Amino acid sequence: RLADHGEAVAGALLSSSTSSSANGSSSSSSEAHINGNGSSNGNGTAAAVAAAAASIPITVLPPDLLPEPEAPWTAGIRINGDDSNVLGEGVIAVAADGAKLRHPVRPPVVHRHGCGPLQPGEPGVPVSIFRHPLLQHFMLTVFCKLPVVSLRCLGDLKYGFMVRLILSAFQFRINQRYVRADPPFIGIDLDISDSVREGCSVSTLTITAQPVHWKETIKVAVEEMRRLQRFGLTASELERYNMAMMRDSAQLAEQANSISSINSLDFVMESLALGNTVMRHGEAHEAMQLVAKSIRLDEVNALAASMLTFASDVGREADMLEMAAAPGQEEQWAGPGPTRATSVVACIPAYVSAGGDAVSVGGGMAADHARGLTGASGHIDADAINLEELEAQGSQVDKLQDMEAPEGAISFDVSGDDILDALASPEIDPEPLPDIELPSHLMDPAEIDAAVQALHPRFIPLEGSLDDALSRADSLPPAACCPPVNEDTGITQRRLSNGIRVNYRHTDNEPKAGLLRIVAAGGRASESTDPGPGGVGAVGVGTRTLSEGGAVADFSREQVEAFCIANLVQSVMDSNDEFFVMDVHFAATNGGLRCAFELLHQVLQHPRYEAWGRITKALN
C-alpha cells in the first residue's frame, strides 16, 4: 500500500536523502534491516527507505477495506495473526512492547476460520465458479481454514496421528466405491494439512467428474463424508491403519540416512515456520509408538465428527453447533468443535455436448494458449516471463472466453446455488459400514507346510533343461546350485525347482524395503488376430480384471486390501507387447516378505475374476 501514502513516502525520501548525503554514507541499524544482509550501500538509500517506512501512517488497511463495526461476525477473522484490533482503527504494526515491527506495509493476512460460534450477520459460504473452454472436467473443491496446531507435545502428535487415521479410512472407502460397477466420479480426495504459505491449516474435499455426472459425484462424496462423520471408523479400520502407520514410521526411521539434504532442509524450514518441534526420525518413531498405544476408537470418531462437518453438513452450520452444545454431547465432539466451509471453488467447462459430455475446443488458438502459458512443469517460470508474450496470451484468453460454442455443443451453466443444493441435499442418508475382518495371513501355515512337503522346493543348476537340472540337483554340492554373487553387477542368480529363474540384488536405495517383479512371457503379441476369446485385447482385459478385481481364494477384495494396507504391501499389474508384469512392493521387516509372497501365491494360483462384468462393460 505504498501508493496510498505517496506524498508521505516522497517527503521522507527527500528529507532522508538530504541528511544522509551530507556525510556520503550511513551505517545505521535500520539500513541493515532493509538490506537484509547487514551491509551498507554507501549512498544512504537504505536509510532513506527506512525513514520513509517509519513515516508511513501506522494503519495498514486503508479505510475502504476496514470491516464495518456493525458486522460482529468479523470477530472470527484474524489479520496478521491478531484478532484484538480488527474492529478498531486498523491493524497496528507494533509489537506488545511498543517496538515497531519490521514490515509495517506488509499486505495483511485475513483468515476466516471455519470453527467457533457463528456471529450475527455472518454470511454463508461463498461459491466461486470459473468457466473456461479449455476445461474438460467438472472440478469442485470445498475449503475450510482452521488454526495451525503446532507439534509441541505428545498430545499434538496424537492429534496429527488421529487426523491421518481419518484420512486413510476415507480414501480406502472411496477406493471401494471406485471399483464397483460404473463409478460416476474420476477422483474424490480429502486432505487436512497445515499450509506454510496460507499460514493456517487447510481442509479440502476435492471432486473431479465428467460434467454429465457432477451431481452423482457430489452425492458420493457427501455420502462418504457423512458416513464417516456420523459413524466414524470401525474397530478393524482403527487396528489396520494404526498398524500400517507404525510400520511406515519404522520404515521411515530406517531410511533416515538415505533422505536427501534438500528434503531434510525443506522439512526443517516447514517445521520451524509452523512452530513444530523438530526431532530425529528415530526419536519421532519412539514418540509415535507412545502415542499409538493411547489412541481409542471413541477419540478418533469424536475428531472425525468435528473435522468433517465442513463438507458433510453444508448449510446446517447452526444446527451442528447446537447439536454439539447440547447436554451430554461433550464426548461426541473434539476440538475445535463442528467445522464449517469457508469457501467453495468450482472449475467447469464452458461447453458440453447435448448429452452432457465434455467437448474439446481443440487446435489453433486454444492449443497455442495451453502450450505457451506454462512450461514443462505446469507452472510459469518467473525468471523467463516475457511481458509482451503475456499480453498476447491475455488477449487470447479474452477471445477464448468470448468465443462461440463449438458445433453441436451447448453452454454448461451451473450456478452456485445448484452446487450448494447438491452439497446440502437432505436425501443423502448413509448407513454405517459393516466391519471387515482383517486376516492375519492369506495362507494358513499348515497349508504352506503341506505344500513344502509335497513339492520339495529347492535350488537347481542354472544350466541345462529343467528335467536335466532336476535329475542332477540332488547329486551336486550346494555350491553348484547356488553360484556366488556377480562381482561386476552385484546380482545373485538362482533357479527354482519349478523352472523359475530368480535374480536379486541388495541396494541401499530403500532400507528395510523391497521390490519383487514377476515377469511372464506372452504379452499382447501372443493374442490371436481373430475376434472372440483369446483374440485381440484378451491379455489387456484379463490383466485389468485381475488388477481391479482384487479377490483371491476365499478372501474378498476388501479383506485383501485391508491385509495389504496393514502390512505395507502394494501390487501393480500391467501387460505390454511381450510380457505380463506384476510388481509387489513390501516392507522387509515384521514379516513383510512373507506377506508379499502369500499375496503373490494367491494371485497366481487362486485368482477370482469378479470384476469381469464391470471391465467389459466399461470397455464397451
KEVOTI-506735 format. One record per residue (C-alpha): residue in one letter; x, y, z; residue number from 1. Coordinates in steps of 0.001 Angstrom, whole numbers, plus 500000, padded with zeros to 6 digits. Example, Ala and Ser with C-alpha at 12.3 -4.5 7.8 and 13.67 -1.06 7.14 Angstrom:
residues 2
A, 512300, 495500, 507800, 1
S, 513670, 498940, 507140, 2
This chain:
residues 620
R, 500000, 500000, 500000, 1
L, 502925, 502415, 499434, 2
A, 500948, 504000, 496607, 3
D, 498264, 505055, 499101, 4
H, 500827, 507160, 501017, 5
G, 502800, 508582, 498096, 6
E, 503237, 512101, 499478, 7
A, 504455, 510888, 502864, 8
V, 506928, 508492, 501272, 9
A, 508233, 511104, 498820, 10
G, 508723, 513667, 501562, 11
A, 510500, 511171, 503775, 12
L, 512783, 510080, 500930, 13
L, 513726, 513647, 500056, 14
S, 514478, 514652, 503629, 15
S, 516366, 511423, 504380, 16
S, 518416, 511687, 501195, 17
T, 519392, 515255, 502045, 18
S, 520521, 514379, 505558, 19
S, 522344, 511196, 504603, 20
S, 524168, 512746, 501661, 21
A, 525879, 515196, 503990, 22
N, 528378, 512548, 505060, 23
G, 528038, 510314, 501970, 24
S, 527347, 507094, 503827, 25
S, 525245, 505546, 506533, 26
S, 525733, 502623, 508847, 27
S, 522538, 502714, 510860, 28
S, 520854, 499554, 512097, 29
S, 517771, 500392, 510026, 30
E, 519867, 500052, 506880, 31
A, 520920, 496540, 507852, 32
H, 517299, 495521, 508304, 33
I, 516271, 496952, 504965, 34
N, 519095, 495321, 503033, 35
G, 518610, 492017, 504800, 36
N, 522328, 491278, 504866, 37
G, 523671, 493983, 507194, 38
S, 525846, 495672, 504531, 39
S, 525845, 499373, 503666, 40
N, 525258, 500540, 500095, 41
G, 527357, 503696, 500597, 42
N, 524789, 506275, 499414, 43
G, 522255, 506289, 502224, 44
T, 519450, 504788, 500112, 45
A, 518638, 502141, 502693, 46
A, 518468, 504727, 505460, 47
A, 516135, 506824, 503314, 48
V, 513853, 503880, 502719, 49
A, 513872, 503077, 506425, 50
A, 512959, 506654, 507270, 51
A, 510229, 506599, 504621, 52
A, 508763, 503435, 506068, 53
A, 508846, 504988, 509530, 54
S, 506871, 507994, 508289, 55
I, 504035, 505941, 506770, 56
P, 500808, 506042, 508798, 57
I, 500682, 503106, 511142, 58
T, 497343, 501834, 509815, 59
V, 497999, 499120, 507242, 60
L, 494497, 498655, 505895, 61
P, 493007, 501616, 504008, 62
P, 489658, 502888, 505341, 63
D, 487687, 501422, 502418, 64
L, 488839, 497914, 503352, 65
L, 488286, 498136, 507107, 66
P, 485484, 495913, 508481, 67
E, 482351, 497698, 509439, 68
P, 481839, 497963, 513220, 69
E, 478236, 496817, 512861, 70
A, 479351, 493458, 511390, 71
P, 480201, 491446, 514519, 72
W, 480818, 488254, 512528, 73
T, 484246, 489707, 511710, 74
A, 485305, 488885, 515242, 75
G, 486269, 485463, 513864, 76
I, 488686, 486982, 511371, 77
R, 492372, 487285, 512223, 78
I, 494611, 489828, 510493, 79
N, 498372, 489375, 510698, 80
G, 497816, 486871, 513491, 81
D, 495993, 489400, 515726, 82
D, 492260, 489368, 516336, 83
S, 492171, 492057, 519044, 84
N, 492140, 495126, 516789, 85
V, 490133, 494109, 513730, 86
L, 487261, 496406, 514533, 87
G, 489403, 499339, 515625, 88
E, 491305, 501931, 513647, 89
G, 493086, 499252, 511617, 90
V, 495980, 496893, 512140, 91
I, 498613, 498413, 514422, 92
A, 502068, 497425, 513185, 93
V, 503737, 497476, 516601, 94
A, 504725, 494724, 518982, 95
A, 503355, 494334, 522502, 96
D, 506288, 496272, 523959, 97
G, 505701, 499202, 521618, 98
A, 508545, 498425, 519205, 99
K, 507799, 498903, 515514, 100
L, 507536, 495708, 513500, 101
R, 509869, 495148, 510581, 102
H, 507351, 495355, 507713, 103
P, 504647, 497894, 508555, 104
V, 503398, 497937, 504942, 105
R, 503220, 494178, 504512, 106
P, 499867, 493056, 502987, 107
P, 497593, 491785, 505760, 108
V, 496705, 488102, 506086, 109
V, 492970, 487758, 506581, 110
H, 491721, 484358, 507781, 111
R, 488094, 483432, 508044, 112
H, 488412, 480363, 510239, 113
G, 485744, 477713, 509853, 114
C, 485295, 476997, 513554, 115
G, 483871, 478555, 516659, 116
P, 480419, 480048, 517200, 117
L, 478509, 481741, 514418, 118
Q, 478388, 485505, 514754, 119
P, 475335, 487700, 513993, 120
G, 475429, 488739, 510379, 121
E, 478000, 486134, 509322, 122
P, 477373, 485330, 505637, 123
G, 477073, 481845, 504209, 124
V, 479860, 480059, 502409, 125
P, 480785, 481864, 499162, 126
V, 480843, 479887, 495894, 127
S, 483247, 480947, 493135, 128
I, 482798, 479467, 489659, 129
F, 485447, 479625, 486927, 130
R, 484328, 478665, 483404, 131
H, 486755, 478129, 480536, 132
P, 486525, 476444, 477101, 133
L, 489768, 474525, 477685, 134
L, 488471, 472749, 480787, 135
Q, 487186, 469221, 480222, 136
H, 486075, 468115, 483693, 137
F, 483876, 469371, 486486, 138
M, 486183, 470140, 489411, 139
L, 484919, 471242, 492802, 140
T, 486860, 471998, 495993, 141
V, 485347, 472701, 499405, 142
F, 487730, 474576, 501712, 143
C, 487867, 475004, 505469, 144
K, 490531, 477069, 507230, 145
L, 491474, 476231, 510807, 146
P, 494204, 477464, 513157, 147
V, 497502, 475585, 512974, 148
V, 498045, 473003, 515723, 149
S, 501800, 473211, 516278, 150
L, 503572, 469978, 517171, 151
R, 504996, 470704, 520620, 152
C, 503962, 467790, 522839, 153
L, 502683, 464215, 522641, 154
G, 499112, 465487, 522691, 155
D, 499731, 467430, 519471, 156
L, 501331, 464369, 517916, 157
K, 498311, 462297, 518901, 158
Y, 496034, 464823, 517209, 159
G, 498014, 464589, 513955, 160
F, 498081, 460789, 514212, 161
M, 494294, 460617, 514500, 162
V, 493836, 463000, 511558, 163
R, 495931, 460668, 509393, 164
L, 493815, 457715, 510524, 165
I, 490679, 459552, 509386, 166
L, 492187, 460427, 506000, 167
S, 493329, 456837, 505408, 168
A, 489892, 455438, 506225, 169
F, 488147, 457905, 503910, 170
Q, 490470, 457184, 500983, 171
F, 490039, 453437, 501415, 172
R, 486263, 453803, 501320, 173
I, 486424, 455959, 498194, 174
N, 488592, 453316, 496501, 175
Q, 485961, 450738, 497381, 176
R, 483316, 452858, 495670, 177
Y, 485526, 453253, 492613, 178
V, 485955, 449524, 491990, 179
R, 482201, 448990, 491963, 180
A, 480273, 448968, 488696, 181
D, 480168, 452278, 486808, 182
P, 481678, 454752, 489303, 183
P, 480292, 458210, 488469, 184
F, 483446, 460057, 489521, 185
I, 487015, 460411, 488287, 186
G, 488504, 461264, 491645, 187
I, 487495, 462241, 495186, 188
D, 490227, 463336, 497605, 189
L, 490215, 464575, 501181, 190
D, 493171, 466402, 502709, 191
I, 493738, 468028, 506094, 192
S, 497178, 469574, 506427, 193
D, 498995, 472659, 507671, 194
S, 499953, 475152, 504973, 195
V, 503008, 477337, 505451, 196
R, 502001, 479522, 502540, 197
E, 498485, 480089, 503843, 198
G, 499541, 480380, 507469, 199
C, 496765, 478077, 508648, 200
S, 495509, 474519, 508486, 201
V, 493532, 473844, 505311, 202
S, 490940, 471076, 504960, 203
T, 489902, 470348, 501374, 204
L, 487425, 467992, 499730, 205
T, 488261, 467834, 496011, 206
I, 485892, 466302, 493460, 207
T, 486601, 465576, 489784, 208
A, 483985, 464194, 487398, 209
Q, 482644, 464290, 483891, 210
P, 480246, 467225, 483519, 211
V, 477279, 464918, 482972, 212
H, 477897, 463172, 486323, 213
W, 478646, 466170, 488538, 214
K, 475572, 465723, 490744, 215
E, 476150, 461975, 491200, 216
T, 479789, 462605, 492104, 217
I, 478880, 465201, 494729, 218
K, 476355, 462736, 496131, 219
V, 479030, 460025, 496505, 220
A, 481487, 462412, 498163, 221
V, 478926, 463848, 500585, 222
E, 477572, 460390, 501383, 223
E, 481000, 459088, 502390, 224
M, 481764, 462273, 504323, 225
R, 478506, 461965, 506240, 226
R, 479046, 458258, 506870, 227
L, 482479, 458867, 508364, 228
Q, 481337, 461989, 510240, 229
R, 478306, 460304, 511816, 230
F, 479519, 456747, 512426, 231
G, 483297, 457128, 512456, 232
L, 485822, 454352, 511912, 233
T, 485179, 450708, 512645, 234
A, 487293, 448760, 515105, 235
S, 489080, 446860, 512346, 236
E, 489815, 450082, 510435, 237
L, 491435, 451577, 513517, 238
E, 493506, 448427, 514004, 239
R, 494827, 448109, 510475, 240
Y, 495549, 451801, 509871, 241
N, 497250, 452082, 513237, 242
M, 499384, 449080, 512307, 243
A, 500126, 450466, 508836, 244
M, 501188, 453867, 510164, 245
M, 503508, 452323, 512718, 246
R, 505126, 450142, 510041, 247
D, 505501, 453201, 507845, 248
S, 507044, 455168, 510712, 249
A, 509524, 452375, 511444, 250
Q, 510486, 452169, 507784, 251
L, 510978, 455938, 507598, 252
A, 513212, 455822, 510672, 253
E, 515367, 453193, 508967, 254
Q, 515633, 455349, 505839, 255
A, 516788, 458479, 507696, 256
N, 520339, 458297, 506326, 257
S, 519125, 457975, 502727, 258
I, 516965, 461121, 502700, 259
S, 518430, 463862, 500531, 260
S, 519716, 467052, 502126, 261
I, 517274, 469272, 500230, 262
N, 514298, 467264, 501507, 263
S, 515620, 467427, 505054, 264
L, 516115, 471180, 504724, 265
D, 512570, 471649, 503407, 266
F, 511234, 469624, 506333, 267
V, 513142, 471705, 508884, 268
M, 512099, 475008, 507306, 269
E, 508453, 473980, 507179, 270
S, 508544, 472729, 510765, 271
L, 510059, 475966, 512048, 272
A, 507541, 478063, 510130, 273
L, 504661, 476089, 511644, 274
G, 506118, 476095, 515137, 275
N, 506671, 472331, 515162, 276
T, 509298, 470602, 517248, 277
V, 511961, 469050, 515006, 278
M, 513105, 465559, 516006, 279
R, 515349, 462929, 514542, 280
H, 513473, 460177, 512728, 281
G, 514326, 457662, 515415, 282
E, 513027, 459941, 518160, 283
A, 509885, 460666, 516158, 284
H, 509240, 456938, 515763, 285
E, 509625, 456378, 519510, 286
A, 507141, 459190, 520179, 287
M, 504737, 457644, 517646, 288
Q, 504937, 454327, 519480, 289
L, 503960, 456017, 522732, 290
V, 501056, 457822, 521093, 291
A, 499725, 454805, 519167, 292
K, 499164, 452843, 522375, 293
S, 496887, 455525, 523827, 294
I, 494548, 456102, 520869, 295
R, 490957, 454984, 521455, 296
L, 488209, 454480, 518894, 297
D, 485860, 456973, 520543, 298
E, 488557, 459673, 520429, 299
V, 489133, 459176, 516701, 300
N, 485400, 459196, 515959, 301
A, 484881, 462368, 518018, 302
L, 487607, 464088, 516000, 303
A, 486072, 462842, 512726, 304
A, 482690, 464243, 513794, 305
S, 484261, 467668, 514260, 306
M, 486738, 467840, 511377, 307
L, 484463, 466556, 508585, 308
T, 481398, 468710, 509256, 309
F, 482654, 471380, 506847, 310
A, 481706, 469184, 503871, 311
S, 479205, 466738, 505356, 312
D, 476704, 469344, 506563, 313
V, 476966, 472376, 504321, 314
G, 474133, 474767, 505126, 315
R, 473482, 473225, 508562, 316
E, 476213, 475030, 510468, 317
A, 473917, 476418, 513155, 318
D, 472216, 473042, 513670, 319
M, 475557, 471253, 514102, 320
L, 476787, 473828, 516627, 321
E, 473548, 473481, 518561, 322
M, 473864, 469700, 518496, 323
A, 477429, 469832, 519806, 324
A, 476396, 472223, 522603, 325
A, 473528, 470010, 523810, 326
P, 473925, 468393, 527253, 327
G, 475644, 465024, 527208, 328
Q, 477377, 465607, 523855, 329
E, 480775, 466575, 525221, 330
E, 482322, 463173, 524481, 331
Q, 480918, 463051, 520930, 332
W, 482901, 466029, 519650, 333
A, 486536, 467080, 519796, 334
G, 488223, 470459, 519499, 335
P, 487737, 472723, 517630, 336
G, 484115, 471534, 517503, 337
P, 481955, 471364, 514367, 338
T, 483739, 472952, 511428, 339
R, 482167, 474798, 508524, 340
A, 483195, 475518, 504941, 341
T, 484878, 478855, 504361, 342
S, 484966, 478743, 500553, 343
V, 483750, 476631, 497628, 344
V, 485520, 476864, 494264, 345
A, 484293, 475210, 491062, 346
C, 486192, 474987, 487759, 347
I, 483876, 473899, 484978, 348
P, 483992, 473649, 481164, 349
A, 482303, 476391, 479224, 350
Y, 480611, 473983, 476818, 351
V, 479381, 470397, 476808, 352
S, 477714, 468168, 474269, 353
A, 473972, 467746, 474140, 354
G, 474368, 464610, 476246, 355
G, 476362, 466432, 478927, 356
D, 479801, 465094, 477981, 357
A, 482852, 467330, 477685, 358
V, 483718, 468773, 474292, 359
S, 487123, 469913, 473098, 360
V, 487680, 473342, 471649, 361
G, 490906, 471928, 470171, 362
G, 493670, 473218, 467945, 363
G, 494683, 476702, 466883, 364
M, 494444, 479479, 469380, 365
A, 493415, 477231, 472286, 366
A, 496314, 474850, 471775, 367
D, 498803, 477695, 471422, 368
H, 497499, 479220, 474634, 369
A, 497744, 475926, 476511, 370
R, 501311, 475361, 475314, 371
G, 502553, 478901, 475840, 372
L, 501087, 479665, 479235, 373
T, 503042, 477106, 481234, 374
G, 506298, 475234, 480981, 375
A, 507026, 471540, 481222, 376
S, 506373, 471584, 484975, 377
G, 502940, 473171, 484554, 378
H, 503982, 476427, 486276, 379
I, 505023, 479826, 484969, 380
D, 508780, 480345, 485200, 381
A, 509231, 483695, 486936, 382
D, 512737, 484093, 485509, 383
A, 511555, 483717, 481921, 384
I, 508465, 485936, 481888, 385
N, 508028, 487880, 478660, 386
L, 505595, 490758, 479182, 387
E, 504754, 491088, 475503, 388
E, 504053, 487369, 475278, 389
L, 501879, 487508, 478408, 390
E, 499888, 490399, 476935, 391
A, 499367, 488397, 473748, 392
Q, 498248, 485384, 475751, 393
G, 495917, 487581, 477766, 394
S, 494218, 488709, 474577, 395
Q, 493923, 485056, 473560, 396
V, 492219, 484273, 476869, 397
D, 489734, 487078, 476272, 398
K, 488994, 485702, 472805, 399
L, 488549, 482201, 474230, 400
Q, 486110, 483465, 476827, 401
D, 484081, 485253, 474164, 402
M, 484200, 482558, 471501, 403
E, 481023, 480858, 470393, 404
A, 480167, 477303, 471362, 405
P, 481546, 474578, 469055, 406
E, 479103, 472974, 466661, 407
G, 476699, 470667, 468465, 408
A, 477721, 471943, 471916, 409
I, 475707, 473848, 474472, 410
S, 476716, 476133, 477308, 411
F, 477379, 474343, 480612, 412
D, 475536, 476501, 483116, 413
V, 475852, 475554, 486772, 414
S, 475110, 478173, 489409, 415
G, 476448, 478494, 492917, 416
D, 473010, 477702, 494309, 417
D, 472927, 474465, 492305, 418
I, 476236, 473401, 493846, 419
L, 475170, 474321, 497370, 420
D, 471888, 472449, 496938, 421
A, 473793, 469327, 495869, 422
L, 476187, 469610, 498814, 423
A, 473355, 470162, 501312, 424
S, 470928, 467580, 499915, 425
P, 468827, 466157, 502793, 426
E, 468144, 462994, 500778, 427
I, 471665, 461653, 501396, 428
D, 471265, 459417, 504452, 429
P, 474119, 456879, 504692, 430
E, 474159, 453658, 506690, 431
P, 477120, 452500, 508799, 432
L, 479614, 450209, 507098, 433
P, 479897, 446597, 508179, 434
D, 483143, 445777, 509931, 435
I, 485662, 443908, 507762, 436
E, 487623, 441096, 509359, 437
L, 491341, 441669, 508963, 438
P, 493065, 438395, 508035, 439
S, 496394, 437791, 509729, 440
H, 497569, 435636, 506785, 441
L, 496410, 434880, 503246, 442
M, 497787, 431337, 503554, 443
D, 497429, 429140, 506604, 444
P, 500823, 427994, 507979, 445
A, 499606, 424389, 507815, 446
E, 498820, 424856, 504118, 447
I, 502346, 426144, 503496, 448
D, 503900, 423187, 505335, 449
A, 501826, 420741, 503288, 450
A, 502881, 422411, 500030, 451
V, 506550, 422268, 501035, 452
Q, 506279, 418550, 501800, 453
A, 504528, 417833, 498509, 454
L, 506617, 419995, 496162, 455
H, 510023, 419829, 497897, 456
P, 511178, 423263, 496638, 457
R, 514918, 423699, 496179, 458
F, 517521, 425394, 494018, 459
I, 518796, 423648, 490906, 460
P, 521709, 424370, 488488, 461
L, 521307, 427347, 486190, 462
E, 522404, 425475, 483056, 463
G, 520614, 422741, 481145, 464
S, 516987, 421823, 480648, 465
L, 514605, 421651, 483595, 466
D, 514440, 417840, 483630, 467
D, 518222, 417528, 483366, 468
A, 518788, 420105, 486126, 469
L, 516313, 418336, 488428, 470
S, 517984, 414979, 487905, 471
R, 521427, 416420, 488730, 472
A, 520425, 418699, 491620, 473
D, 520420, 416050, 494342, 474
S, 523854, 414706, 493419, 475
L, 525584, 418083, 493130, 476
P, 527120, 420038, 496026, 477
P, 525174, 423125, 497184, 478
A, 527778, 425460, 495656, 479
A, 526932, 424149, 492181, 480
C, 523244, 425119, 492643, 481
C, 523981, 428410, 494397, 482
P, 526666, 430299, 492430, 483
P, 528316, 433311, 494097, 484
V, 527346, 436943, 493595, 485
N, 528498, 438512, 490337, 486
E, 531212, 440963, 491371, 487
D, 530608, 443309, 488429, 488
T, 526855, 443747, 488808, 489
G, 526218, 442625, 492394, 490
I, 523403, 440389, 491107, 491
T, 522768, 436927, 492519, 492
Q, 521184, 434352, 490205, 493
R, 519154, 431340, 491275, 494
R, 516910, 428777, 489601, 495
L, 513982, 427189, 491426, 496
S, 512898, 423577, 491033, 497
N, 509754, 424702, 489168, 498
G, 511926, 426332, 486492, 499
I, 511504, 429958, 487591, 500
R, 514708, 431975, 487479, 501
V, 515372, 434459, 490269, 502
N, 517687, 437478, 490062, 503
Y, 518117, 439651, 493139, 504
R, 520385, 442401, 494331, 505
H, 520921, 444225, 497620, 506
T, 520806, 448037, 497413, 507
D, 520796, 450950, 499840, 508
N, 518151, 452882, 497912, 509
E, 515255, 451940, 500206, 510
P, 516443, 450457, 503504, 511
K, 514082, 447923, 505060, 512
A, 512002, 447778, 501867, 513
G, 511969, 445591, 498783, 514
L, 510530, 445273, 495297, 515
L, 509565, 441954, 493751, 516
R, 508863, 441854, 489999, 517
I, 507312, 438829, 488308, 518
V, 507824, 438730, 484537, 519
A, 505955, 436168, 482404, 520
A, 506460, 435836, 478671, 521
G, 503376, 436197, 476495, 522
G, 502087, 439748, 476295, 523
R, 499668, 441259, 473829, 524
A, 501760, 439992, 470925, 525
S, 500597, 436458, 471793, 526
E, 496945, 437336, 471179, 527
S, 495215, 435919, 468158, 528
T, 494160, 438345, 465465, 529
D, 490712, 436762, 465354, 530
P, 487847, 438172, 467421, 531
G, 486463, 436233, 470360, 532
P, 488032, 434572, 473412, 533
G, 491803, 434653, 473188, 534
G, 491641, 437234, 470430, 535
V, 492552, 440895, 470226, 536
G, 492544, 442557, 473637, 537
A, 492292, 439351, 475671, 538
V, 495545, 439884, 477579, 539
G, 494751, 443528, 478378, 540
V, 491219, 442731, 479536, 541
G, 492425, 439821, 481651, 542
T, 495184, 441885, 483280, 543
R, 492815, 444717, 484133, 544
T, 490246, 442278, 485504, 545
L, 492820, 440682, 487803, 546
S, 494170, 444066, 488883, 547
E, 490836, 445712, 489699, 548
G, 489097, 442574, 490969, 549
G, 491359, 442011, 493952, 550
A, 489572, 438960, 495369, 551
V, 491599, 435746, 495744, 552
A, 490797, 432291, 497139, 553
D, 488280, 432676, 499988, 554
F, 489115, 436334, 500658, 555
S, 487073, 439276, 499393, 556
R, 488650, 442304, 497794, 557
E, 488048, 444313, 500965, 558
Q, 489891, 441731, 503059, 559
V, 492821, 441569, 500629, 560
E, 493151, 445357, 500568, 561
A, 492937, 445526, 504360, 562
F, 495691, 442880, 504580, 563
C, 497915, 444813, 502176, 564
I, 497364, 448150, 503938, 565
A, 498123, 446723, 507364, 566
N, 501339, 445069, 506137, 567
L, 502535, 447831, 503761, 568
V, 502233, 445637, 500656, 569
Q, 501447, 447231, 497293, 570
S, 500962, 445434, 493992, 571
V, 500599, 446617, 490404, 572
M, 499812, 444537, 487319, 573
D, 500472, 445501, 483722, 574
S, 500995, 443941, 480313, 575
N, 502885, 445107, 477254, 576
D, 503547, 443593, 473842, 577
E, 505956, 440959, 475182, 578
F, 505331, 440344, 478894, 579
F, 502888, 440228, 481733, 580
V, 504407, 442085, 484709, 581
M, 503419, 442188, 488375, 582
D, 505292, 444439, 490830, 583
V, 504981, 443889, 494577, 584
H, 506419, 446478, 496995, 585
F, 506811, 445348, 500586, 586
A, 508431, 446169, 503910, 587
A, 511363, 443885, 504646, 588
T, 510693, 443862, 508402, 589
N, 507987, 442299, 510577, 590
G, 507120, 439569, 508087, 591
G, 506667, 441848, 505091, 592
L, 508415, 439465, 502685, 593
R, 506205, 436562, 503782, 594
C, 503065, 438692, 503277, 595
A, 504224, 439640, 499766, 596
F, 504755, 436011, 498783, 597
E, 501392, 434986, 500259, 598
L, 499670, 437601, 498103, 599
L, 501671, 436565, 495049, 600
H, 500851, 432882, 495531, 601
Q, 497119, 433509, 495858, 602
V, 497004, 435813, 492815, 603
L, 498786, 433261, 490621, 604
Q, 497123, 430121, 491981, 605
H, 493623, 431158, 493103, 606
P, 492523, 434366, 491323, 607
R, 488860, 435379, 491135, 608
Y, 487580, 437296, 488119, 609
E, 484804, 439166, 489925, 610
A, 485409, 442420, 488032, 611
W, 484900, 440796, 484624, 612
G, 481416, 442187, 484029, 613
R, 482320, 445727, 485029, 614
I, 485541, 445777, 482992, 615
T, 483918, 444521, 479790, 616
K, 481038, 446967, 480217, 617
A, 483457, 449855, 480749, 618
L, 485474, 448910, 477668, 619
N, 482339, 448638, 475553, 620
